[in-house]
Structure formats: structure tokens, C-alpha cells
Amino acid sequence: MNHCRNYYLVVVSILTIFTALQAQETYTPPKLTNPDSWSIILVPDTQTYVKFERNQGTLETMTAWISENIDALNIKMVLCTGDLVEQNELLVSDKINGNMPSRDQWRAVSHAFERLDGKVPYILAAGNHDFGYKSVENRKSNYSQYFPVHRNLLNAKALRAAGKNIDGLPSVENATYEFISPQQRKFLFLNLEFAPRDTILQWANNEISKEIYKDHTVVLLTHSYLNSENKHKEKENYPIIDANYGKAIWEKLVAPSQNVQLVFSGHIGSPDNFKGHTAFKEDRNAAGKKVNQITFNAQAMGGGWNGNGGDGWLRIMEFLPDGKTVITTTFSPYFAISPTTQKMAYQKDKFNNFSIKLD
């Protein structure tokens, strides 16, 4: 009798522990911590999603999830850190570093973001792989062909200025967009090309220094800025000249500014090592305002440079109604769509989940 009772107690204990573990792993979709918050979605480099045909569906899942959650998360802006494609002008793929020629890569990333047209504005940085042949052998790009500003009317409505590309034509590879938050905080988003030219930094400085923007919070988006040691990049080995990397962008544009308070970038990575894809740095600009500099990428997660493209990771940045606090959550719609993998849908590392304060 005692033997049966002990057996029963053991079974009950095991079931209780199992139930508790299941409860701990119960998936809940992302939601705002405050119903009056609004959010920005940060999408990392998309190149590895589009260079392989098999990975393109994951990027579609990411933008479809964004589309479905515009109201639930009060999404007001989507930013992408650049390297939209792996090769800008590749006619024949090598079947190793991708099996899609460049035209199909551009079509894939264009189609993924197309579902957001008319729903939410999005700003896409132009990375080194978006120029030249394979990687910025020159400053020519197909960016404007696939992402003209008028395609998304919400982008066109927010556009305030466009810099000139290497052909001397206005292009949103370099552009400013104005946004006023639900709490009436004024933002100016500044998009800059990979390793911007001196003339572009001068143009950017002139734009953000205008009297009409003296009370705006400037958000800079550019592809390459910090390394994984949380330091400004000083030099990179690319054949282009007249190029400014992280340290020069800081010294020539961000540090002297009165109103740049946020900088977003991507570019860096390390196979299946999330820490190698991220960076964070806090400094003060000339006005003494805090500048939160955030680098986020994921392209070599999920199997390295030739893996699944980045496990579907993106960042939800919730701007609280106090007008200052921003909560960052790193989340994967790719893992979230199946009950089998939902327990993996949130990154739990501190460097991927944190809060910052704006001045």
C-alpha cells in the first residue's frame, strides 16, 4: 500500500514540475507595456535572406508580422540597417554565396517591404553590398530603382530633403524624414549612405542645423558605425575613396550636433554569435545631450554566412508616453509562428533587451 502511495506521489510531483515548466515557457505575443506607447521596428541586414531563394520566405514572414502588428504595437516607423542585398550587380550567382542573381535579390527585398506600402513609413539604409558589383567597388547602386520614395506614399509625405547620389541626382539613399510622436515630440530621421562622402556629411549637417529643426530629436540611420567592441569604426578595407566610417561620422556630424540623440546601424556579425552582431555606445553631443548609439544585426545567426539569413530576429523599440524612455525587445516572428519553436521567439540576453533614456 505504501509502495503504491509513494509511486502516486512521485508521479504527481513529476506532473507538477512538468506543468510548471510548461507554464514558464508559455508563449505570449509581443505587446506594449503601456497602451499609450508607440514603437519603431528595427530590421537588421537582409542580404542573407535574399541571396538564397530558400530564405526569402523568412523575410516575408518578418514584414508580414510587422504589417499584422501595426495597430497592436502602434508602429509608427520601420528602419532597416542596410545591406538589402548581397550583391548589387551580380549577373550570375556562384551558388555558394547565394543562388540568386542581383535582380532577383532586389526584387525579393522590394517585395517583402512592399506589403508595408501605405501602412507605415519605412527607411532603409544603403549598405556596402548595395553598391558596386559585389561590395562597394564603386558608388553605383540599384537602390533608387527598387525603392523610389513615391512608392510608399507615407514615405513621400514624411520626406523633407534628399541628398545627391554619385550621379548627382537626388536619392533617398541620403534623406531626411519628419515625424511627430503621439506625445508631440518632434523627430527628424536622417538616412545616410554607407561610409558617406564628405559632401554628404556637409549636406546632412546643413539639414539638421536648420532653425526649423532646432527642437527636433534627430535619429541617424547608417549602415556601418560601431564595431562589436562598442567602439566607432575607424577604417575599413574597401576600394572607395572619400569615405567616412564610424569615427569620422561621429567627429564630423554627430558630436558637433545640437540634436542628434539616436544612431542606428548594422553591418557587423559573427557566425551564430549574437554578441558579435550587436553594439551599444553612449556619448554626449556638443549640446551635452545623450547620444544612444545602437548597432543591431543578425545575418549570420541561424547557420553562419550561408545559413537561414538571421533566424528572423528584429527589434521592437517601444517609446513610452513619458517621451523619454525606450524599451528594446529582440524578437523573432520566424520562431513565433510555430508552437514548436515559440519558446525560442525572444532573445533573453541583456545586450538584446534593455531600455534607454532620451534627454
N, C-alpha and C positions, 0 to 999 in steps of 0.2 A: 504493500500500500504506500509506504514511504517512498519507495522507488518510483512509483507512478507519479506521486505528488512532486517529487524533485524534478522528474522529467518534464512535467507540466510547467513548473516554474522556469526551467531553462528555456523552454520553447517560448513562453510568454516574454521572457527577458530579451530573447533574440528578436522577436517580432517588434517589441517596443523600441529597441535600438535601431532596427531597420526602418521603422516608421519615422523615427526622429531624424535619421539620416536623409530619408526621402523628403521630409518636411524642410530640412535645411537646404535641399537642392531644388525646391520648388521654383520654377521659373516665373518671373513676373516681367511683363514688358516694361521698357523704359517709360518713366513718367516724370513730370515736373515736380520738384519739391514744393513749389509754390504755384498756385493756379494763375497768378499774375505775372509769372516769369515769361521770358521768350528765349529762343535758342538759335544758335548757329551750329550747323553741322560741318565738321571738318573732314574732308575726304583726302586720304593720302595719295601718293603717286599711283596712277592707274596703269602704268606701262605693262606690267607683267600680267594684268588681267586681259589686255587686248592683244598681246603679241602671240598668244596661243588661242586658237579658236575654242578649245575646251574650257577656257577660263572666263570667257566673255559673259557667260550667264551669271557669274558671281557679281560682276559689276552691275548688271541689270537688276539683280536682287537688291543690291545696295541702294540704287537710285529709286527702285520701286518702293522700298521700305521708307525712304525719305518722303516720297510722294504720299504714301499712306499715313504718315505721321505729321504732316504739316500742321494740322489743327491740334492734334493731341499734344504736341510738343511746342506749339506756337512758333514754328520755324520761320524765321524772317530772312535768313541768308544761308547759302551753301558756299563753302570755299573749298577749292581743291589745290593741293600744294604743287602741282605741275608734273612734268614728265607724263603727259597724257598718253603718249605712245612710246614705244621702244626705239623705233627708227622713223625719222620724219620723211625720208625719201628713198626707201628701200624697194626696189622693183621685184627682187627675187629673194625669198626668205632662205636662210641657211638650214632650216629645220631643227636647229639646235637652240639658238637664242630666239625662239619664236618660229611659228609656221605660217604667219600671216604677213603678206607684203604691206607696206606702209598705208596704201589706200584703204585696205580693209581694217587696219588698226584705227585709222582716223574715223572711218565710218562707224566702227564699233563704239568708240568712246563718245562720238557725237550722238549716236542713237540712244545710248544709256542716259545721257543728260537731257536729251530731247523730251523725255517724259516729264521734266520739270518746267518746261517752257509754259509761260502763262500762269504758273502756280507759285513760283518762288524765284527770286533772283539768285543767280549763281555766278561766282567769279573764279576763273580757272587760271592759275599761274602757268606760264610757259617755261618749261624746264629745258635742260641741256639737250635731252633726247628729242625735243620738239623742234630743234633747229638742225640745219645741215643735212648730212646723209645718214650717218648712224648716231653721231653725238656731237653736235655743235662744231662741225668743221668750218661752218660759216654761219651767218645770222639769218639765212633764208628759212622760212617756216611756212607750213600749210595751215597754221593756226587760224588765220582770218578766213580762209576758205570754208572751214568747218564750224567755226564759232563767230560768225559776224554778229555784231551787237544787236541788230534788229531782229534776230531770230527769236530771242526771248524778249517780249515787249516790256517785261518788268525790269530787265537789264537796261534797255534803252531809256526807260523812264527815269532810272536812277543815275544814268551816266552824266557826268559833269564835264569831263575833259578826256582827251585821248592823245597820247604821245605819238611820235612818228617811228615807224619801223625802219629797217635798214634800207628800204626802197624810198624812204621819205614820205610815206603815206600814213595817215592816221590809222591806228590799230589799237584794239583793246588788249594787246599784249602789255601795254602800258596805259593805264586808265585810272580815273577816279570815279567813285560812285557815292552818292549821298544817301544816308538812311537816318531816320529819326525813330528812336525806340518808342515803345508804348508808354514809357515814363518820360518821354520828351528829351532824352539825352541825344545829342546830335553826333552822328558818326560820319566820317569820311573814309571809305575804303580805298586804298591805294594799291593797285596791282602793278608789279614791276617784272620785266623780263629777267631771264637767267643772267646772272653776272652783268647787271645793267651798265650801259655805256655812260661815260661822263655826261654827255648831253642829256641823257635820260634822267640822271640824278639831279642835274640842274633844273630840268623841266619839273621834276617831282617836287623839288624844294620850292620852286616858284608857286606851284599849285597849292601846296599845303600851307604856305605862308600868307596866302591871300587873306585880306581883312575879313572876308565873309566866313572864313573857316577858323577864326581865332578861338571860338568857343567850341569847336568840334573835337571829338576824340578821333585821332587818326589811327586806322588799323592797316598796317602794311602786310601785304601778301607777296612773297617772292619765293623762288624755288630753293636756292641754296643760301644758307645763312649761318647756322651753328653746326659744330661737329658733335659727336656723341660724348665728348668730354665737357659739354656745355660752354664751349669757347667759340668766339667768332672765327669763321674760316678765313685764313689769310691768303691762301693761294691754292689754285687747282690746276692740274696739268691738262689744259685744253688749248687747242691751237688758235683760238680767237684772241685778238688784241683789244685794247680799250675795254677791259672787263673789270668790274668791281665785285669782289666777293664779300663775305660777311663783315670782316673787319673794316673794309673800306666803306661799305654801306652804312655801318654804324657811325664811323667817323665823319663821313661827308653828308649824311642825311638825317639819321635817327638822333644821334647825340646832340647836334645843334638845334634840333627842332623844339618847338614850344608845345607841341600837341600830339606827337606820336606816343601812344601808350601800349599798343599791342603789335607784335610782329609774329607772323605765322610763316613757317617754311617746312620743307620736306627733304628729299634728296638722299639723306644718309640711310644706311642699312647694313645689316649683318645677318647671314643666314640663320633663320629660326631663333634669333636673339632679339627680343623686343627692346631691350635696353639700348642696343646698337642702332635702333631706328628712331630714338627719341632724344630730346634735349630740352633744357629749360635754363633760362638766364634772366636775372633781374638786375636792371641798372636804372640810372636816373638820366633824364634828358636835360637840356640846358635850362629848362624852366623848373627843374627839380622834381618833375613828375616821374612816377614809377613807370618803367617800360618793361612789361612782361613779354619775354621772347620765347616762343614755343615752337619746337620742331617736332613734327609727327609724321611718321611714315610706317609702312607695314609690308612693303612689296616683297621682301624675302622671307616673310613668315609663311608657314604652310608649305615648306619644301624647298626653301632657298630661291635663288635667282630664276630657276626654271620650274618652280613649284606651282601652286594653285593661284598665285597672284597677290596673296596677302590675307587669307582667311576671312576676308570680308570686313576687316576692322575699320571703324570710323570713330570719330569723337563727337559726343554731344556736349555742347558748351551752353549751359543754362545761365542766363543773365537774370539775376534776382531783381525783384521790384525795388530794392534799396538803391538801385542804379550803380552799384559798386562791385558786388560780389558775383563771381563767375564760378560755377561748379562744373568740372570736367569729368565726364564718364566715357570710358572706352568700351565700345560695344560692337558686336558682330551680328548683323542681320542674317548672315550666311549660316552661323551656328544656331541662330534663334528660330529658324523656320522648321526645324525638326525636333520633336520631343527627345529623340536620341541624343542630340548634341546641345540642347538648350542649356544644360548645366555649364557649358563652356562659353556662353554668349557674352559674359562680362569679364574683362580683364581686372584682376584683383590687386595688381602691383600698385604701390603708392605713386610711382612715377607716371602711371597711366590714369590715375584717378586722384584729383587734387582740386583745390579751389584757389583762386587768386582774387586780389582786390585792385580795382581801378581807383586812381585818385580823382 
